[in-house]
Amino acid sequence: LIKHRASDTDIHSIAPKTPSDVIKKPDASGKSTNTLEVRTNATQTDFVINGTVVQTFPKSGPMNVVEGIAGIRINHQLEVHIDGFALTKGK
């Protein structure tokens, strides 16, 4: 699920909730680790899970904005640990 949030009330969907085989499922203890990335360049934005591109969008509309606030929103009833949250400028 990918959404664009321009304000508290201006929120719209970019891509629907979509299952993917690259997402590691919880083990017997109920835990799993997945690496999420968003990569952007002059022409497109890629959404990457565990090193595999799962969605690509052209650089237009809401996907054309590459400067601003970055954050993570986690749904309720989940226990989540965020490690290594970083923004880096590509070459």
C-alpha positions as CSV (number, residue, x, y, z in Angstrom):
1,L,0.0,0.0,0.0
2,I,1.5,3.4,-1.0
3,K,-0.2,6.6,-0.1
4,H,0.6,10.3,-0.6
5,R,0.0,12.6,2.3
6,A,0.1,16.3,1.5
7,S,-1.7,17.4,4.8
8,D,-3.8,15.9,7.6
9,T,-6.8,15.9,5.3
10,D,-5.2,15.6,1.8
11,I,-4.4,11.9,1.6
12,H,-4.8,9.7,-1.5
13,S,-3.7,6.2,-2.6
14,I,-0.9,5.8,-5.1
15,A,-1.0,1.9,-5.2
16,P,-3.4,-0.5,-3.5
17,K,-2.4,-3.1,-0.9
18,T,-0.6,-5.8,-2.9
19,P,0.8,-9.1,-1.7
20,S,4.4,-10.0,-2.7
21,D,6.5,-13.1,-2.5
22,V,9.6,-11.0,-1.6
23,I,8.1,-10.1,1.8
24,K,9.5,-12.3,4.5
25,K,6.7,-13.9,6.5
26,P,6.8,-14.2,10.3
27,D,8.5,-17.2,11.6
28,A,7.3,-19.5,14.4
29,S,8.0,-16.8,17.0
30,G,5.8,-14.3,15.0
31,K,8.8,-12.2,13.9
32,S,10.2,-11.3,10.4
33,T,12.7,-8.8,9.1
34,N,12.2,-6.9,5.8
35,T,14.2,-4.0,4.3
36,L,12.2,-1.3,2.6
37,E,13.6,1.4,0.3
38,V,12.4,4.2,-1.9
39,R,14.8,5.1,-4.7
40,T,14.2,8.1,-6.9
41,N,16.0,9.5,-9.9
42,A,15.3,12.0,-12.7
43,T,12.6,9.9,-14.3
44,Q,11.1,7.5,-11.8
45,T,10.6,6.4,-8.2
46,D,11.1,2.7,-7.3
47,F,9.7,1.1,-4.2
48,V,12.0,-1.8,-3.1
49,I,11.5,-4.6,-0.6
50,N,14.5,-6.8,0.4
51,G,16.4,-5.6,-2.7
52,T,13.6,-6.3,-5.2
53,V,11.8,-3.5,-7.0
54,V,8.1,-4.1,-6.4
55,Q,6.6,-0.9,-7.8
56,T,7.9,1.7,-10.2
57,F,6.2,5.0,-11.0
58,P,7.1,7.8,-13.5
59,K,8.2,11.1,-12.0
60,S,4.9,12.9,-12.3
61,G,2.0,14.1,-10.1
62,P,2.6,13.4,-6.4
63,M,5.6,11.2,-7.3
64,N,7.4,14.3,-8.8
65,V,8.0,15.7,-5.3
66,V,11.4,14.5,-4.0
67,E,12.0,17.1,-1.3
68,G,10.1,17.5,1.9
69,I,9.3,15.5,5.0
70,A,10.1,11.8,5.1
71,G,8.5,9.5,7.7
72,I,7.1,6.1,8.5
73,R,3.5,5.3,9.5
74,I,2.8,2.0,11.1
75,N,-0.7,0.5,11.3
76,H,-2.2,-0.2,14.8
77,Q,-1.8,-3.5,16.6
78,L,1.7,-4.1,15.4
79,E,5.0,-4.3,17.3
80,V,7.6,-2.8,15.0
81,H,11.3,-2.0,15.3
82,I,12.8,0.5,12.9
83,D,16.5,0.2,12.4
84,G,18.7,2.2,10.1
85,F,16.2,4.8,9.0
86,A,18.2,7.2,6.8
87,L,17.9,9.5,3.8
88,T,20.8,9.5,1.4
89,K,21.5,11.5,-1.7
90,G,22.4,9.4,-4.7
91,K,25.3,10.0,-7.1
